Each structure stands twice: as structure tokens, then as C-alpha cells.
Amino acid sequence: MIKIKLNNKEVACRKNQTILEVARDHGISIPTLCHEPGLDAYGSCWVCSVKVEGVKGFVTSCGTRVQPGMSVITDSPEVHKARKTALELLLSNHYADCDAPCMIACPDHVDIQTYVSLIANGKEKEAVEVIKRNLPLPMSVGRICPAFCEKECRRILVDEPVAIRQLKRCAADLELGDWCYVPQRQPETGKRVALIGAGPAGLSCGYYLSNAGHEVDVFETAQKAGGWLRYGIPEYRLPKKVLDREIEIMCRNGMKIHYGKTLGKDLFLHKLKRDYDAVFVGIGAQLGAAMTIKGELPGALFSGVDYLRAVATGAAPAIGKNVAVVGGGDTAIDCARTALRQGADVTVLYRRTRKEMPAETYEVEAAEAEGVRFVFLAAPVEMLGKHGRMDNLRIEKMRLGEADSSGRRRPEATGETYVQAFDTLITAVSQEVDVTWLKLEKGEDYRLTSKNTAISDEATMHWHDNVFAGGDFRRGPATAIEAVADGKRAAIAIDRFLRGKIMESRPHFNSRKADKTRDIDTEEFSHIPKKVRLKANELDPGYRIKGSEEVEQSFGPKEAREEAERCLECGCMVNTSCLLRKYADEYGADQDHFSGIVDKHPIDDTHPFILRDPNKCIHCGRCIRVCAEIQGPAVLGYIYRGFSTLVGPELGGRLDETACSSCGKCIDVCPTGALLAKTKHYKNNPGFWEVKSTRCTECGAACFVDIYRAGTTLLQVKPVEDNNYNQLNICYKGRFSWQSEDLKFTAESLLKLKDIPADTLLHLSPKMTNAMLNDALGFAAKNGLSCVTTEFVADPSDIPENAFRIASMNDLDAADEIVLIGELNAMLLARARIARLGGARLILIAPPAGPYRRLADAVFENIADYEIGAANKPLLLYNRERCKAELKQRIWEKIKDCPNARVWVNSDYLNSRGFAKYNIPVLEELSAKHVILYGPTPERVNAGKIYRLPLNAFAVKGLAYSDTGEKIRF
Amino acid sequence: MSEQGIIFRQNSRVPDGLQTITVCTGTGCLASGAAEVINAFRKALAEHGFEVPESLAEVQKVKTPEQAKFLKKSGCQGLCAMGPLVTVWPSGTFYVHVKPADARRIVEKTILKGELIPDLLYKDPISKESCIRTEEIRFYAGQKRQVLEASGNLDPNSIEDYIASGGYRALRRVYTEMEPASLCRLIRDAGLRGRGGAGFPTGKKWELARLQESDKKYVICNADEGDPGAFMDRSIIEGNPHAVIEGMMIAAYAISADEGYVYVRAEYPLAVRRMRQAIADAMGAEILGKNAFGKGKSFGITLVEGAGAFVCGEETALMASIEGKRGMPRLKPPYPAVRGLFGKPTVINNVETLVTVPLIIRLGPDAYRKGGSPDSPGTKIFALTGHVINTGLIEVPMNTTLRQVIFDIGGGVCDEQGRLWEDGFKAVQIGGPSGACLTKEHFDLSLDFDSLQGIGAMVGSGGMVVMNKDTCMVSIAAYFMQFTQNESCGKCTFCRIGTKRMLEILERIRKGEGIPEDLQKLEALAEQIIASSLCGLGKTAPNPVLSTLRYFRDEYRAHIEEKRCPAGACQALVNFSIDSKACTGCTLCARNCPVNAISGSPKQAHLIDPDVCISCGACYRVCKFNAVIRS
């Protein structure tokens, strides 16, 4: 024991410990990217910098051993800055997207990549669940959203964006049937929240608050909920029965809506904020902006907002036959198409040109198809008519001037006018907030902009005391998805506020390839085959203008999957576990602090199981060292020099042309997403993963593994972190071979077999659990079948007097000499090599050819040449199925006189020890009239009829005995 | 050894009356035609019927010295800019710029008649007076050539020559009279510090390795000299390879090592060849081998050729390279003395350090300490290059000042054409890519380890580049940054990416795209790189930038704020035009323009087309009438 000063506090530690280890022992976390436990300190990342008194500069905490009296500072502004600088330098050359650009572009950050991948895999219900984490109105928004996401979709660089909005709508429409997704409501909090306005902002806010266990009262001035979705969006775009269903589902966790309650009349903010724990104001911007026009004729002039609301409430006003709509936004188009459906002849007048129109292109095209005319560079200046009726409109011709702050060219009056016959004018130029109610509120300073919108916090919507405000009331007229985003953010903040937490949570660090998709070179995507974007069907224009039936139809399930498969999955597969991202978050690193050249490389997709993306590599060297120093193949190395240094196969070759044995350990040690597991699934997204820890059933070693699933789909297998048994080692079979298995069959299938001929042989495998063996034996007895096996071999370790020799993992860790005999499981090879790094001698006897040989201290082709010499605690390992009986005999003879010697008998079969007890006859060759194969298939089968019941390695449950004699449950 | 004032001497075993012609065969002289000169001498001497022995062994067979002339090849004599160099003994007449055609003249006039050939004599650039012997030349007079002395005298291919001049005697003394512990103490007492750059005490390093218990230890000679412009280790190996062997064997004795490696870069083919020859000769003479020196000790040397990566000069990277791995440094400790080559205790010394060791044994520590300064005893070899009259390899006591080096030995600052420029001094870059730029204010600074370190510079491997006022300091900083960035092994974050980002900022400034915040950003990043890099390469890479920022900040600011390069060197910031009054129409500029941007008839004033001009400055440099205007 020695004493050092750790952050000015004296602590005791062991000699030879590194600063990193001592700090961890004392609960101080130091970030590190390149440190690989068990291997020599490397010192490439310099993220673990600490300050040691008296030493110039910084030292690596992973590579510096403690000295008596050493004084270490693990955290100070100086240390923080050094680590942040290291991270920022790494990030400056990290050409990668953490989150997909579509998700970033979405004002509500809906996890698009995840739900699209779920749709691609036919998991639409799970997709709805993912969508509803951020967006509780996917049926409505999926119909009317301008889809900011699609504008940033990287697929644009190949052909056209993925039809994200349509995919969302398609999945969400499942809720139109019997099924719907309602999240589990959190326990009651006893807190009450009042929401003013049942538009998309208020409803979203109320939905998440009610899910969180709060009592939610929504007050709505109208007779129905939905706000603009109901009173602004026409029926042919969003059928109100869809909206009704959606709102009904949203209310299932207790949100109550009170209708006919008007602010400033029935409700007063100063009262609500006193009666409730929090208030959210989401009153929207429901006033149509006035337009000044000469010769105003009230009977012929409508505000678009009022017009649409009137139509929606079933009180459509009488309009003329020849309608002019003024404006270029979605509302103008909605008015035009609605008027068209009232039987009018409709012309849209817009001050600028088609290019500058804010309305969605597809809306404009749909309107044109229905017969709406468009006149550009035109502004109405005077209504002409007699007796309060308009018969003509004077229109001024406009021209485009310089670009304004929005980047659009400004319209300028030319002074030239003309007259055209119109009898109705609908103005849809903008909307405003009605704040007359505020005059009745006293004593509080509710801050508003000059446009009467609320000045509330962008991240939390916090406005005043316990009052929050969002939606159009904060933003001015905007989109539904923006209102939903405000409502959701307000709900998160209110929930934190009600639970006494700090309201604001810092946004996650997000690495990105470029600010805008258009800044990316299309060359990068040139290898992706073009695949046309699917378009949803629309009702025929001639038919649809006759009523208010929904124009756009949904994708069918097959179309949806096909379209979803176009997704390029830009977001990183490890964006929830990436250490670089985690530390960048912790240290507030700015990816743009050190801007400069970025070293870009093609992605190496050649290996069947491993995807190598050098653009994400941070050169920590962990994969290189693990592969060379523990696993053996030494597949990877550094190539080139300076900034261009690259980690990859030698001479810049392909991963599939190396000696890689597909152990996959490089994937586990990679701190970023530079090395990823490839699976047979087309889409494989981390946003909806469930992880379950179990034991691998591929052989008797029974490694601890984590199974990654999305619903019932198996996605990945990884070693369980921090397990002392196999540590981060599993073999190719455990990690990847499940992909080659047909997982349809399960243990119950056997019991379902009917009408078995009596002369059938039931072939059993030592891979089965004891429970399955019992079932099988019972089944055989009941049906009069004989049970046999083929590959199982008797072994000296089955003799009870040898039982004490059977090794456990402790014996491996304690051994001073490890003798590997013949072919063995990769996990055991890795563990043996790690033990050698810890000081044990490593001896190979008759090993298979391969790079592992160079890692040993001695290699003997014949066991006769090996003697247990000075070894105190030798450990011998062999595989019972892969060693000849004679060799096994010699192994056991060799250790007879060495009381401390232990033997690890590996088996290809999970339950060889359990199986040995059943005394099932072992046949050389399987030959019978009928055979049922249960479990792994023997090589030679000679039978008239064969039933195959393959074992589902990751679906079995039960009790078995591992190589070490340990009982394992999985 | 060296008597005051005597630079080179004739070998004592050459009989009286046998005249000697010594031709320098250092790389510089060979490049300027020394081999042809030797051939010409052979021919000229043969024509006069002289017997021409070319080695000591052949000299011993000469019966009548008067009928023979000893044609001797030496290692580098240092005045590389003046090569090929020829000295006629016993008069010691020293000729420079000798061409093959001069051989006959030298034989007929100087050898046969004892006459001087004035046009082959060295002329002092300031006094314009001719010098006959090296002692009269200020380049030599200002030096103290003790390590290099033998190199300029001996035939590097001759072990006899080395032994005849007292070689391997220090080794014999060590093997017969000393204990490893006392040997380490002696080296420590002599105050020898590693000449590779950092100046770590050699005796301390040896002692640490000596104390390690191990079945195997190694001695490595680091000859991976990679600094641009430095060639002292190369010259020593080429000129005196046996001294390297002797130094290594003494080090091996001190730590009980039985195996040694010489790591030479493959770009030094002559050094590789001569070292190989020397190892073979020493094996043949049973100096190296199983029974080294007949004392029952075994010592063998393997020569390893490095592939030319600068970082392999770093000791742990060098060892990785010998082990067959990629040359990448590792964390220290453990130091090589504890865990070195193949995991065994290893002493790794630079060539110059090892060659100094036999000298110390011969002189004794006290005598050795008399040269240099108390904390940096002895001499240091520098490669003097750049805008200075006399360029070449020099050896000076470590307390010599910059002023002495530049003006006495170097003969003063010159312009691009090599003409003396009285007031032309701007800076001197010392220590290569790890070093710093010093200015006038450092003229009287002593060139020892500690003084240089005190001002943020370092001896480094001893490159010394003198720069005149036409040199842009931002470009110099960018040049060295580009070098270290290219040579970074790519392992650690700060060196791999940090130096790249610094370089990008420097390049931006050179293009006139710099912003005022760039200077603080450069400094902040530089400090971080120094504080958080794995090895010396990264830790020192920002030095050239920091020192130029410190002493030439105004020049950086001119680039950024005024978009102007005061030295007129940054292509993007400079324009060239021709003064029609001064132009004589000599056409030299037009002929030198690489992009044909200059037009004009002979004897008429010329014109530069600014749209075609790439601002390379070739016209400016070649114009003899100062008619090209730089703005």
C-alpha cells in the first residue's frame, strides 16, 4: 500500500496501480477512449489527461503508475480544457452523423430512422410506439405535415427523399382499426395542470403530462378539440373522424377537455395559475390578418381563417361563382380548394412567382389538377362594385426585386394595373394572435413581442411563474409539428418543474457530416442504386372536387415496406452507446471549434459480418491491439502517416481479404461506430432495442451474452459487459451463427408431432437442456420410440473420481501454466492469452494452423514432448469431441502426479455433462426407416423419412450443465 | 588531442619524405565530384611515374618515399560548400573547389615545385585575402574539432588507419582496466549529455541500464538522423565508422550487453556501406565477435536500415522498428534502460554521443570538461546552412555564441546569390522541426542545452539554418509544421490532428485569409499539443510556430491585418512588376519565368502579365538590375 494525494485528498492505493485505476476505486470517473483493460497502456487518445504535481504538461492516467507522495488532480478547469480540446480535435475529423439528419430537421425530433426501419421490418405497431414517444398525433400530422425531414433526407443525393410523411401516416392508420397504442400511465403525482387551447400544442402537452401521472384539464373555447387541425385544415386533407379517433386515444390516460371555455370570459390566467400547479397557454394564432384594400365591400370579402372555420363547423358562407384567393401559403391553397368544392371558379393571386410560394408543391399541384388557376406577380388593390356587391377586382402587376432577409426576392409594385371580373375575395395572407383577454389580467408581466406572440423560453416554454406558453401563440402562425414540439417540450419541462427538478435539459451532442444535406458531395452516395420514390394514390380530381372525401390515400403494407427500405440509415447504429458522443456531451465539446479538412474514406462493406467505417475511426488502436495481442490474426494496423493515418487492413486492403476469424471482438472494443456488426436484417436500428442477458447455447462454455432484440426479431449478440467469466470474448458461433439458423421451430414442436410410426428413431443432441431431454424421453416412451445419439463421445472427465479435476474460470485465472491441446473454442483461447499477459506461461500442443501459434511461449506437436515442469498450478484444456481417445488418455496420465493440475474439458455441446447421465445409446451411423432429428443435425443420416426439428439456440429455456460442471439456467 | 590551431594533420605513420594528397570523400565533396578528382590524381601521378599507394598498408610497402605519393581519401572535412577539398602534405596546402582538370596543375606545381595555385585557395569573403592552410581560414579557426578531427584525417574504409591514429585504445583500456560501475561513473563525471537533442546525461542512462538484472541487454546506436538540413551523424559514420563501434562497445561493457544495433536510415547509402565495412573489418580483426577484443566478452553488431520515418529517431519508435513493427512511440516509463528492445534493458545513444565516449576515455573526464560550459561540457557539432557564406559541418565548444558561429565561422549572412549582406540577418532556426527561431537578441547566447531550453529552443540534433531578411517567418513556421505533420506517426490525437489544424491556420494566414483570432488560437493549440503529446515529436512540434510568434508577431499581423507579406515570400500576398526605366531588356527574367508571364523584346523593357503571374518570385531573384519590383 502506498499513499498518494488525489485531488488534494490523501488516499491509499496499491503499488503499480495506474492513476486511472486508483481514481475509479475512489469513485472518480476519468474519460478514456483508447484504454484496453489487460493490455499495456497505449496513450493515443489523451482524453484521460490528468495533472501530476511537478510534471510539465499532462500525463495519461491510463499510462501513469502511482508513486508514493504523488499529487494528482483529475479535474480542474485546466484538465477539463485539455480533455475538451482532445475531444474537439477528434470530432473535427469525425465524419459521421450521430442522429439522422431527418430527425434533426424535424422540429419535434421524431425518431424517424427507427420507425422507418421498423416499418421496413414489418413492425408497424412498434413503429407507432416509437413515433408516439415524440408525436402523439401521427394520423393527423402524417396527413398534413410539410415534412421538414424529407427536405434534409440524404436520399436526395441519390434520387428522391424517402416518403417519410406517408410512412408515418401508413403506420399510424393502424390505430383507425381496433388496435391502438396507449403507453402505461405513470403513478399518480397529485399535481394538476391546466391547459388553455385544445390545439396540437395543448393536446400534445396534455398527452405527455397525463401519461406522466399528472391530472390534466384542457380548456377549449370551441365545441370540439383539435384547434387548427379541425377548424383550419379542410376535410378532404384531414377527415375529422380521423382527428376524433386520434384525440380520443390521446385522452385515454386521463386528459379531460372542457369545451366552450373562453379565456377572458370563463377563464382567467391569474386564477388558473393559482388553482393549478402549472398552466400551459396554447391558444394559437386564430385571427386572419387584415389586408388593406381600397373600396372594401364587406359582403364579398372573407378572411381565409374565418372562411375555413365556418366551412368546418358546417356553416359554410355563401360565396360567389368567381372567387379570388390572395396569398401563397398552405391556407390560401386550402381556401382555394375548399371554394372549388363549393362549386366556384377559383383563381389564386400571388405577389411573387411560383418559386417563392411557401405552400407545399404537392398541394399546389393538387390544386391545379382540380382546376384552380394561379396568377403570379399580382396583388389586388381595389374592389370594384355596386350596391355592396363586387363585380371586379383591380389588380396591380408586380415584379421581383432584391432578396429579402428570408432569401426570397421581394415583390415590388409596378404601378401598372388591370381589372378582372371576380365576385368574392378571400384573403389568406397571414394570421395573428388574439390577446384581448390579456387586458383583463392584472399585475403580471406577461411578455409579448410586437406581434403579440408570447416571449417564452425556447427549450422549456416557460413564460412566467408556473405559466408556460407555446405553439402558434409563441411562434406566430407555424405548422402543426412545430406546435406539437412546443407542447411536448412544455410537458417535459412542466413535469420536471412539478417534480422539483431543473426544467432545462441540455440537448445531446450531435455529430454531423454537414449542416445541410445539399452541402454533401453526391459522389459519396454514388454506389447506392437508384430506386424510385413511391407515390401514394390520390382520388381522381374530377371525382374528388365533388365532395370532401380524403384526396390522398395511404400506402399498402407492401408499398410501405418497400418505400421504408429506401432509407439509408444515416444515424449511427451506436449513437446510444458511443463513448465519443458521451464524452462530447459531458465536456460540452464543439465539433466546429477546430474546423479544417476532413479525411473521408469509402466504407468497407466487404466482410460478411463486420462493417468498417473509417470516417468514424478515432485511431484509438484498441481493435488493432486486441486483434494482434489477444485474438491473434492481427488483421488491422495503422497505415500512412500524419493526418492521413488510417486504421485498416494492411496496404489499405479489404476486410474480407484478411485473416479475420470473425470473432467480432473489435466491434466490442471500438468506442465509436467505426466497426459495427452486420446482420442479415436489412434494417437494424438501435432506437428500439431491448437487451436481455442470457447464456450462449452454442457450446459447453456457455458464455454470458446479451441478446439484442426488436420485438421478436433477434438483432445482435454481444458478450455481457463486466462479466468475469468470458469477459468481452465470445466466438464466431455465438456472435454471428444465429443468422444461419432457421428460428421457426421451438421445443414445443416435438410435442405437436402426431402419428409417428413405431419404428422411428428419435435422435437426440447433447445440446438440449435437461428439461428438453426429459420431454423427449417422455415423448419417446409414450410413442414407443427408441432414443439414440451419434456424435456424443465418452470422456475421462465423466468418471466421478476425476470430477475434482474439472476446472472453473477461477482455475484459469490462477493458473501459472496454461496448456491448450488441439482445437478449442475462441473464447477460451482469448482468455488463455489474457492470462498469459498476466504472467502465465502459454503452451500449445498439436494446435491447428493459424496466427495464434505466435502468441504462445512454446508449441509441441506431440504431447509426449511436453512435461509439467516447474508449473505450480497447470491448467490443461481440450475439447472432448475434437480429441482422439488416445490423446485424452495421455492427457489424464500426464497430470496424475500433479495434485494441483486442473483440466478444462470443452465440448461442442451445451449440455454434454447433463447428457452423459442419460446413457443414451451412441450410434456410429444413423440408419433407420424413419428418423426424427431433434437438435443439431448429424452428418450422416440414412433414413427413408426424416423429420427435422432444429433447436432454436436463442429460444430454448431450461437447465443444463456447462463444461465446468456448473448448472446453468437460461 | 587537437593542438591549438591545428585542424588536420598528416598521419604519423607516413614516412618522412612521402608527400600525401588528401581528398575529402564526405558526401558533399563526393557530390561535387571528389571521385573524379581522385581519378584525375591517379592519372596525373602515374603519368609522372610515381607509385601511388592509397592505404596505410600500401604505404608501408613503399621502398623509396620520394618515388611515391600517398593518395589518401578522408571523411568529411566540414567545409562542404567549398568542395571538393584537397590538401597537400606535408605543407598542408588547402585547395577548394578542385576540379578533375586541376589535378595535373596541383601535381606539377604544388607537389613537384612547391608552388601555390592562387585560384584554388580559399579566399576570405570579407578581407578577400587568400588562405593557404586551414588554420588561416576563419571557418576552421573558430572551431574546436575534436570529435570530427579524425573524420577529416582518416580513411574511413581503413581499420589500420583508425588503429594507427590511436583508435580502439580507449576500448582496450576500458576492457582491461575498468569496472562497469566505475566506467558509468567516469562518463557521468565527464558530464556527457546525449547529443541527440534532449541532452539527457549519458552516464545516468548507462547506470540505470547497468543496474537492471536481465539475461539480455542491448546497445543501440541511433543514426536515424531525420531533421531537414542536419547531417552530422551521417558524416561521422561516413568519416569515422570505427569510432561508432568503439563507443558502442564501451557502452556495452558498461551495462553488460552482448548485442548491438546500428539503426541507419536507408537514405544514407554511403553511411550504410561504410558502417557495414567497418563492422566486417572489426569482426575480422576480432575486435567484435564472440571473444571481443580477446577478453572473453561477446559483442556483435547488426546494422538495420530505417525506412526514413522521422519519428523513428524517437527511441521507442526506433526500437519498435527494429522489432519489425510499425515505428510508433510508446508511453514512457518504462524507459528503454528498464524495458527496451524486445523487452530487455537497452541503452540507446546517438552517434555523436557514442563517438565522444572514446574521446572522454582518452582525455579523462577533467580534461574533457575543460571545453564547453559547466553543465554542457565538450563540443557540439552543428550543420550550418542557409543564408550564410560558409555552410557545412562545424564543431564548437558548447559555450560558443551564436554571433561567433554566424559571423566568425559562417563568415556572415548572405543573400540569395551568396553575396555578403552586411545587415541581412533576420533569424536563425536551430534544432530543426523541434527547435526555434532565434533573433539578434540571442547573438550572445551560449549554445548549450540549458540556455537554449531556457528560451524555448533546443539543441535538437544540431541543425542551424541562418535566414536573411527575405525570409518569411510565417512560411518558415508553416514549412516546419508541414514537416512534423507529415512525419507524425498518427498515434496520438494532438500530434495527428492538432498539428494539422495549426498548419491549416498557418496556410490560411499565408494566403491572406487569416483573422486576428488565429494568433490566439495558434498559441492555445500549440500549448495544448506540447502538454498532451505522447512523444518528443508532438511535444516539440509547435516550437517553430511559438518562437516565430514570439519574435516576429508583427510579421504575422501584417499577413492578417494588412494582407501583406513583409518578406515578399507568400505568393498570394505579393505582386511583381517591372520598372521600365531600370529594365535593360536582358531577357533573363523572361527566360526564368516558369509560366511565361513576362513578355518583351531584347533590349526593350519587359512586362509582367499579372493574370498569368503566379508570384513565384523567380524574376525578382534573377534580375541583376533591381528592375523587378515586389509589392
Interface residues (C-beta under 8 A of the other chain):
Chain A: D40 A41 Y42 G43 S44 C45 W46 V47 S49 K56 G57 F58 T60 G63 R65 K81 A82 T85 A86 L89 L90 S92 N93 F594 G596 I597 I618 H619 G621 G637 Y638 Y640 R641 G642 F643 S644 T645
Chain B: A309 R326 M328 R330 L331 P333 Q485 N486 E487 S488 C489 G490 K491 C492 T493 F494 R496 I497 G498 T499 K500 R501 E504 L525 Q528 I530 A531 S532 S533 L534 K539
